[in-house]
């Protein structure tokens, strides 16, 4: 779906994203946060809400919030307040969730990204610290449900946008960019399957110029593909309801990937339903200017800044620069290969092409690439100095990737891949090809370019692929023009 009107309706989308923070312990207790432990083995007295227990703030969770605020250009509140969000659910043992309401730690900011070459910017309302709830288990319990409190108290940052998104493509692009930022700065591992990065999309439609429509919140979208399917379906469903004369009721819905449909889970609550009030067990969170300054000094170069530098310093197209800055590891790999080879565009082509193809096929990250950046740089160097052709370079790359050898020059020698750059020997082959193919020669002289390509092919075949294609083209044209 595009930003254009759909059946005369404008789409309006806002996001709430829960990013699980990379801390060793929970936000208000010392219980561990490792994924995959047996149920209820990582829940202490604080997480269980036993009488007399008190929460203690995790400093590292606050440090993560500061990093996010700096990355997004937000205001970091020097003083913020924790509140109790009251609701009753089996996996919430206290009967309330500790969150932030009136004064969040991160305020404002924005996320920018590109859709079809056009820059889009989504404004952020806030990002606040809170604890996660537990998890209800409904399988393998003989018709009963179990409660696992391992996740209870896991530190989260909830990142809330303004309703600035106007299409499914923008929604997915925003989510991917935010995912890239939180993983890039190291505050979240971004594992969507494990629930470390969960997105809720608030979707509504309206006629242009009309007030915002009633939104429905699609909860816990844990893949970008499902996100796109869910939002697409929800948009179509809401338009159909309105066209049939029905009103949209505010609700929380779930997406079923098996049916490709959303279904209502419960009516959507407003903030008043949660009866927020300041948590009396937690003092205000105070962040000094010095802490912010120290954190800023330790921040890495951000992906958008790095992409702009790649365009400026290496002359890359914006598409290349954006693609190469998907992860710090990919950016570092490219930059090493570009500097060592002196050919940034060729390095970019190889990283985005052959390297990425192999990584995707083997489902590994670039950290595990079987051809190092230094090897790739040497390979590019041999293409540039005319030692090997592009076709031969792919054979060398295959040998390096498959572990047949570790040195580019050794592979070239072992496989006999050096290009024939001896003009005399090449002219002799060309003379023989011209003599053996008089029909193609006549067709070329009659203006048929395909005949020239056929002659080039015969020369390459006679040289067993070792002739330099550029040199072949030049010599052949000179011979035919004589």
Secondary structure, 3 states (H helix, E strand, C coil): CCCCCECCEEEEEEEEEEEECCCCECCCCCCECCCCCCCCCCCCCCCCCCCCCCCCCCHHHHHHHHHHHHHCCCEECCEECCEEEECCCCCCCCCEEEECCCCCCEECCEEEEEECCEEEEEEEEEEEEEECCCEEECCCCCCCCEEECCCCCCEEEEEEECCCECCHHHHHHHHHHHHHHHHHCCCCCCCCCCCCEEEEEEEEEEECCCCCCCCEEEEEECCHHHHHHHHHHHHHHHHHHHHCCCCCCCEEEEEECCCCEEEEEEECCCHHHHCCEECCCCCCEECCHHHHHHHHHHCCCCHHHHHHHHHHHHCCCHHHHHHHCCCHHHHHHHHHHHHHHCCHHHHHHHHHHHHHHHHHHHCCCHHHCCCCHHHHHHHHHHHHCCCCCHHHHHHHHHHHHCCCCCCHHHHHHHHCCCCECCHHHHHHHHHHHHHHCHHHHHHHHCCCHHHHHHHHHHHHHHCCCCECHHHHHHHHHHHHHC
